[in-house]
Amino acid sequence: MTAAEGWYRDPYGAHEDRWFSDGHPTSLVRDAGAESRDEPPDWEPPRPPEPVPEEAGDASDTKRADDVNRKAPAYDLRRARLAALSGSLPTWWPVESGEDPLRPGFR
């Protein structure tokens, strides 16, 4: 059996969840999604750790390293706006896209 690692229901009942590391409760706790610190009591937990079910997400906020169809990050667009204001577009700017970085509402 592997040692508890990650979020588990707080076996002491003081908080919703408590982070376990190498099978031991830590001071990192979570209530209603908000994380804080609270040292665990000095005694052994009254019950075994129960894993917190992981929430299934759509992974829309993750990117793969080999994803070639991704959009340019926001910091590139800010640099493009500054470059357009100074009169020199960077070599990576997609001129053929027709997008105007000075247009109100531009990403």
QUIZILIN-V513603 format. One line per field, one symbol per residue. phi: phi as a letter, one per 20 degrees, with the letter a starting at -180 (. if undefined). psi: psi as a letter, one per 30 degrees, with the letter a starting at -180 (. if undefined). A space follows every 10 residues. Layout:
# QUIZILIN-V513603
phi=???
psi=???
This chain:
# QUIZILIN-V513603
phi=.effboecgf femfcfcbfd clndfdefcb clneebcbgf gfdfgfbffd geffffdemf edcefefede effgffffff fffffencef feffgffmfd fefgnfg
psi=klkkkaklkj ffgflelkkk khgkkafklk khfkkakjkl lflkkfllkj kkkkkklggf glkkfgjfhl lklefeeeee eeeeefgjkl ffkieffgkj ffkkgk.
